[in-house]
């Protein structure tokens, strides 16, 4: 029996599947945020809101509670933690 010759069919750009263009996922090297909950007083919450409002009116329109907590904890830990 004679073997058939395989014919390669080239796809047009419009016939290509989007899956053919996908790359394997790249592992992110940046830190992944973790959700934490904690209780604060109403007075402290009011100060936080006022500070965030002040930052936004000064031009930093994307400043939010996440930035405030991250900045405060980073500053505190840099000053008070010696290892790690």
DSSP file (Angstrom, degrees, kcal/mol; ACC not computed):
  #  RESIDUE AA STRUCTURE BP1 BP2  ACC     N-H-->O    O-->H-N    N-H-->O    O-->H-N    TCO  KAPPA ALPHA  PHI   PSI    X-CA   Y-CA   Z-CA
    1    1 A X              0   0    0      0, 0.0     2,-0.4     0, 0.0     0, 0.0   0.000 360.0 360.0 360.0 137.9    0.0    0.0    0.0
    2    2 A X        -     0   0    0      1,-0.0     2,-0.2     0, 0.0     0, 0.0  -0.673 360.0-124.8 -88.1 134.6    1.3    3.4   -0.9
    3    3 A X        -     0   0    0     -2,-0.4     2,-0.3     1,-0.1    -1,-0.0  -0.553  24.2-122.8 -79.6 141.1    1.5    6.1    1.8
    4    4 A X        -     0   0    0     -2,-0.2     2,-0.4     1,-0.1    -1,-0.1  -0.580  22.2-118.5 -82.0 144.9   -0.3    9.3    1.3
    5    5 A X        -     0   0    0     -2,-0.3     2,-0.4     1,-0.0    -1,-0.1  -0.704  27.1-124.5 -84.2 129.0    1.7   12.5    1.3
    6    6 A X        -     0   0    0     -2,-0.4     2,-0.5     1,-0.0    -1,-0.0  -0.596  20.8-147.2 -78.1 129.2    0.6   14.9    4.1
    7    7 A X        -     0   0    0     -2,-0.4     2,-0.5     2,-0.0    -1,-0.0  -0.847   7.8-139.7 -99.5 126.5   -0.3   18.3    2.7
    8    8 A X        -     0   0    0     -2,-0.5     2,-0.6     2,-0.0    -2,-0.0  -0.747  13.8-154.8 -88.0 126.0    0.4   21.2    5.0
    9    9 A X        -     0   0    0     -2,-0.5     2,-0.5     0, 0.0    -2,-0.0  -0.887   6.3-145.5-103.7 123.4   -2.3   23.8    4.9
   10   10 A X        -     0   0    0     -2,-0.6     2,-0.3     1,-0.0    -2,-0.0  -0.740  16.0-134.6 -89.1 132.2   -1.3   27.3    5.8
   11   11 A X        -     0   0    0     -2,-0.5     2,-0.1     1,-0.1     5,-0.1  -0.609  14.2-123.3 -86.5 143.7   -3.9   29.3    7.7
   12   12 A X    >>  -     0   0    0     -2,-0.3     3,-1.3     1,-0.1     4,-0.7  -0.427  31.7-105.6 -74.8 161.0   -4.8   32.8    6.8
   13   13 A X  G >4 S+     0   0    0      1,-0.3     3,-0.8     2,-0.2    -1,-0.1   0.865 122.2  53.8 -56.6 -37.9   -4.4   35.4    9.5
   14   14 A X  G 34 S+     0   0    0      1,-0.2    -1,-0.3     3,-0.0    -3,-0.0   0.693 106.5  53.0 -72.3 -17.6   -8.2   35.6    9.9
   15   15 A X  G <4 S+     0   0    0     -3,-1.3    -1,-0.2     2,-0.1    -2,-0.2   0.542  84.1 108.4 -93.5  -9.1   -8.4   31.8   10.4
   16   16 A X    <<  -     0   0    0     -3,-0.8     2,-0.2    -4,-0.7    -3,-0.0  -0.423  69.8-124.1 -72.6 142.8   -5.9   31.6   13.2
   17   17 A X    >>  -     0   0    0      1,-0.1     3,-1.1    -2,-0.1     4,-0.5  -0.577  12.7-127.4 -82.8 147.9   -7.2   30.9   16.7
   18   18 A X  H >> S+     0   0    0      1,-0.2     3,-0.8    -2,-0.2     4,-0.5   0.774 109.0  66.4 -65.6 -22.6   -6.5   33.3   19.4
   19   19 A X  H >4 S+     0   0    0      1,-0.2     3,-0.6     2,-0.2    -1,-0.2   0.784  90.9  62.2 -68.1 -26.2   -5.2   30.3   21.4
   20   20 A X  H <4 S+     0   0    0     -3,-1.1    -1,-0.2     1,-0.2    -2,-0.2   0.771 104.7  47.8 -69.5 -24.8   -2.3   29.9   18.9
   21   21 A X  H << S+     0   0    0     -3,-0.8    -1,-0.2    -4,-0.5    -2,-0.2   0.558  86.9 111.4 -91.8  -9.2   -1.0   33.4   19.9
   22   22 A X    <<  -     0   0    0     -3,-0.6     2,-0.3    -4,-0.5     3,-0.0  -0.405  56.4-146.7 -72.8 140.7   -1.2   32.9   23.6
   23   23 A X        -     0   0    0     -2,-0.1     3,-0.1     1,-0.1    -2,-0.1  -0.691  31.3 -92.2 -98.1 155.4    2.1   32.7   25.5
   24   24 A X        -     0   0    0     -2,-0.3    -1,-0.1     1,-0.1     0, 0.0  -0.368  58.8 -85.9 -63.4 149.9    2.5   30.5   28.6
   25   25 A X        -     0   0    0      1,-0.1     2,-0.5    -3,-0.0    -1,-0.1  -0.267  39.6-136.1 -61.9 141.1    1.8   32.5   31.9
   26   26 A X        -     0   0    0     -3,-0.1     2,-0.4     1,-0.0    -1,-0.1  -0.841  18.7-121.1 -98.7 132.1    4.6   34.4   33.3
   27   27 A X        -     0   0    0     -2,-0.5     2,-0.1     1,-0.1    -1,-0.0  -0.591  30.8-122.7 -74.8 124.9    5.1   34.2   37.0
   28   28 A X        -     0   0    0     -2,-0.4     4,-0.1     1,-0.1    -1,-0.1  -0.415  17.2-161.7 -69.8 139.9    4.9   37.6   38.5
   29   29 A X        +     0   0    0     -2,-0.1    -1,-0.1     2,-0.1     2,-0.1   0.581  64.3  90.2 -97.0 -12.5    7.9   38.7   40.5
   30   30 A X  S    S-     0   0    0      1,-0.1     2,-0.1     0, 0.0    -2,-0.0  -0.451  90.8 -89.0 -83.0 160.6    6.2   41.5   42.4
   31   31 A X        -     0   0    0     -2,-0.1     2,-0.5     1,-0.1    -1,-0.1  -0.376  35.3-130.1 -69.5 143.4    4.5   40.9   45.7
   32   32 A X        -     0   0    0     -2,-0.1    -1,-0.1    -4,-0.1     2,-0.0  -0.822  27.7-117.0 -94.1 128.3    0.9   39.8   45.7
   33   33 A X        -     0   0    0     -2,-0.5     2,-0.4     1,-0.0    -1,-0.0  -0.309  23.9-151.1 -66.2 148.7   -1.4   41.9   48.0
   34   34 A X        -     0   0    0      2,-0.0     2,-0.4    -2,-0.0    -1,-0.0  -0.972  15.3-124.0-121.4 135.0   -3.1   40.2   50.9
   35   35 A X        +     0   0    0     -2,-0.4     2,-0.3     2,-0.0    -2,-0.0  -0.657  33.5 177.8 -82.1 129.0   -6.4   41.3   52.3
   36   36 A X        -     0   0    0     -2,-0.4     2,-0.4     2,-0.0    -2,-0.0  -0.955  14.1-154.7-128.4 148.3   -6.3   42.1   56.1
   37   37 A X        +     0   0    0     -2,-0.3     2,-0.3     2,-0.0    -2,-0.0  -0.965  19.7 161.7-122.9 141.7   -9.0   43.4   58.4
   38   38 A X        -     0   0    0     -2,-0.4     2,-0.4     2,-0.0    -2,-0.0  -0.984  33.6-113.7-153.9 159.8   -8.5   45.3   61.6
   39   39 A X        +     0   0    0     -2,-0.3     2,-0.3     0, 0.0    -2,-0.0  -0.769  31.2 175.3-100.2 140.0  -10.6   47.6   63.9
   40   40 A X        -     0   0    0     -2,-0.4     2,-0.1     1,-0.0    -2,-0.0  -0.920  34.6 -96.0-135.0 162.7   -9.8   51.3   64.5
   41   41 A X     >  -     0   0    0     -2,-0.3     4,-2.1     1,-0.1     5,-0.1  -0.338  31.3-116.5 -75.2 161.5  -11.6   54.0   66.5
   42   42 A X  H  > S+     0   0    0      1,-0.2     4,-2.2     2,-0.2     5,-0.1   0.847 116.3  55.8 -66.1 -33.5  -14.0   56.4   64.8
   43   43 A X  H  > S+     0   0    0      2,-0.2     4,-1.9     1,-0.2    -1,-0.2   0.914 108.2  47.1 -65.0 -42.5  -11.7   59.3   65.6
   44   44 A X  H  > S+     0   0    0      1,-0.2     4,-2.3     2,-0.2    -2,-0.2   0.889 110.2  53.4 -66.6 -38.1   -8.8   57.6   63.9
   45   45 A X  H  X S+     0   0    0     -4,-2.1     4,-2.6     1,-0.2    -2,-0.2   0.904 107.5  51.2 -61.7 -41.0  -11.1   56.8   60.9
   46   46 A X  H  X S+     0   0    0     -4,-2.2     4,-2.3     1,-0.2    -1,-0.2   0.893 110.0  49.3 -63.9 -39.3  -12.0   60.5   60.7
   47   47 A X  H  X S+     0   0    0     -4,-1.9     4,-2.5     2,-0.2    -2,-0.2   0.895 110.6  51.0 -65.5 -39.7   -8.3   61.5   60.7
   48   48 A X  H  X S+     0   0    0     -4,-2.3     4,-2.6     2,-0.2     5,-0.2   0.936 110.9  47.8 -63.3 -46.8   -7.6   59.0   57.9
   49   49 A X  H  X S+     0   0    0     -4,-2.6     4,-2.5     1,-0.2    -2,-0.2   0.915 112.5  49.3 -60.0 -43.2  -10.4   60.3   55.8
   50   50 A X  H  X S+     0   0    0     -4,-2.3     4,-2.4     2,-0.2    -1,-0.2   0.910 111.8  48.6 -63.6 -42.2   -9.3   63.9   56.3
   51   51 A X  H  X S+     0   0    0     -4,-2.5     4,-2.5     2,-0.2    -2,-0.2   0.921 112.5  47.6 -64.7 -43.8   -5.7   63.0   55.4
   52   52 A X  H  X S+     0   0    0     -4,-2.6     4,-2.3     2,-0.2    -2,-0.2   0.908 111.6  50.9 -64.9 -41.1   -6.7   61.1   52.3
   53   53 A X  H  X S+     0   0    0     -4,-2.5     4,-2.4    -5,-0.2    -1,-0.2   0.915 110.3  50.2 -60.1 -43.1   -9.0   64.0   51.3
   54   54 A X  H  X S+     0   0    0     -4,-2.4     4,-1.3     1,-0.2    -2,-0.2   0.923 110.4  48.9 -61.8 -45.4   -6.1   66.4   51.8
   55   55 A X  H  <>S+     0   0    0     -4,-2.5     5,-2.0     1,-0.2    -1,-0.2   0.897 112.5  48.7 -62.0 -40.5   -3.7   64.3   49.7
   56   56 A X  H ><5S+     0   0    0     -4,-2.3     3,-1.4     1,-0.2    -1,-0.2   0.890 109.6  50.4 -69.0 -39.0   -6.3   64.1   46.9
   57   57 A X  H 3<5S+     0   0    0     -4,-2.4    -1,-0.2     1,-0.3    -2,-0.2   0.737 104.1  60.6 -71.4 -20.3   -7.0   67.8   46.9
   58   58 A X  T 3<5S-     0   0    0     -4,-1.3    -1,-0.3    -5,-0.2    -2,-0.2   0.435 131.6 -89.6 -85.0   0.6   -3.2   68.4   46.7
   59   59 A X  T < 5S+     0   0    0     -3,-1.4     2,-1.7    -4,-0.1    -3,-0.2   0.258  97.5 113.8 116.3 -13.3   -3.1   66.6   43.4
   60   60 A X    > < +     0   0    0     -5,-2.0     3,-1.7     1,-0.2    -2,-0.1  -0.577  36.8 169.3 -89.7  75.7   -2.5   62.9   44.3
   61   61 A X  T 3   +     0   0    0     -2,-1.7    -1,-0.2     1,-0.3    -5,-0.1   0.637  69.4  54.5 -68.9 -14.6   -6.0   61.8   43.1
   62   62 A X  T 3  S+     0   0    0     -3,-0.1    -1,-0.3    -7,-0.1     2,-0.2   0.387  76.3 121.2 -99.0   3.2   -5.2   58.1   43.3
   63   63 A X    <   +     0   0    0     -3,-1.7     2,-0.2   -11,-0.1    -7,-0.1  -0.477  37.9 160.3 -69.0 134.2   -4.1   58.2   47.0
   64   64 A X     >  -     0   0    0     -2,-0.2     4,-2.1    -9,-0.0     3,-0.2  -0.798  55.6 -80.2-144.1-175.7   -6.3   55.8   49.1
   65   65 A X  H  > S+     0   0    0     -2,-0.2     4,-2.8     1,-0.2     5,-0.3   0.847 123.7  58.1 -61.9 -35.4   -6.4   53.9   52.4
   66   66 A X  H  > S+     0   0    0      1,-0.2     4,-2.5     2,-0.2    -1,-0.2   0.929 108.1  45.8 -60.7 -45.5   -4.3   51.1   51.0
   67   67 A X  H  > S+     0   0    0      2,-0.2     4,-2.8     1,-0.2     5,-0.2   0.915 112.9  51.0 -62.8 -42.7   -1.5   53.6   50.2
   68   68 A X  H  X S+     0   0    0     -4,-2.1     4,-2.6     2,-0.2    -2,-0.2   0.939 113.2  43.5 -61.4 -48.9   -1.8   55.2   53.6
   69   69 A X  H  X S+     0   0    0     -4,-2.8     4,-2.7     2,-0.2     5,-0.3   0.912 115.1  49.4 -64.9 -42.8   -1.6   51.9   55.5
   70   70 A X  H  X S+     0   0    0     -4,-2.5     4,-2.3    -5,-0.3    -2,-0.2   0.927 113.9  45.5 -62.7 -45.1    1.2   50.6   53.4
   71   71 A X  H  X S+     0   0    0     -4,-2.8     4,-2.4    -5,-0.2    -2,-0.2   0.920 115.0  47.6 -63.7 -44.0    3.2   53.8   53.8
   72   72 A X  H  X S+     0   0    0     -4,-2.6     4,-2.5    -5,-0.2    -2,-0.2   0.925 114.6  44.7 -65.4 -45.2    2.6   54.0   57.6
   73   73 A X  H  X S+     0   0    0     -4,-2.7     4,-2.9     2,-0.2     5,-0.2   0.892 113.1  51.1 -67.4 -39.1    3.5   50.4   58.2
   74   74 A X  H  X S+     0   0    0     -4,-2.3     4,-2.3    -5,-0.3    -2,-0.2   0.937 112.9  45.6 -62.7 -46.4    6.6   50.5   56.1
   75   75 A X  H  X S+     0   0    0     -4,-2.4     4,-1.6    -5,-0.2    -2,-0.2   0.933 115.0  47.6 -62.0 -46.6    7.8   53.6   57.9
   76   76 A X  H  X S+     0   0    0     -4,-2.5     4,-1.8     1,-0.2     5,-0.2   0.936 114.2  45.7 -60.7 -48.2    7.0   52.2   61.3
   77   77 A X  H  X S+     0   0    0     -4,-2.9     4,-2.2     1,-0.2    -1,-0.2   0.856 109.4  54.8 -68.2 -34.6    8.7   48.8   60.5
   78   78 A X  H  < S+     0   0    0     -4,-2.3    -1,-0.2    -5,-0.2    -2,-0.2   0.849 114.2  42.0 -64.9 -33.0   11.8   50.4   59.0
   79   79 A X  H  < S+     0   0    0     -4,-1.6    -2,-0.2    -3,-0.2    -1,-0.2   0.786 125.9  30.6 -82.8 -28.5   12.2   52.5   62.2
   80   80 A X  H  < S+     0   0    0     -4,-1.8     2,-0.5    -5,-0.1    -2,-0.2   0.569 102.6  74.2-113.5 -11.0   11.5   49.7   64.8
   81   81 A X     <  -     0   0    0     -4,-2.2     3,-0.1    -5,-0.2    -1,-0.1  -0.912  47.7-177.5-109.7 127.7   12.5   46.4   63.2
   82   82 A X  S    S+     0   0    0     -2,-0.5     2,-0.5     1,-0.2    -1,-0.1   0.851  71.6  42.2 -91.4 -36.6   16.2   45.6   63.1
   83   83 A X              0   0    0      1,-0.1    -1,-0.2     0, 0.0     0, 0.0  -0.945 360.0 360.0-119.4 116.7   16.2   42.2   61.3
   84   84 A X              0   0    0     -2,-0.5    -1,-0.1    -3,-0.1    -2,-0.1   0.435 360.0 360.0  78.5 360.0   13.9   41.5   58.4
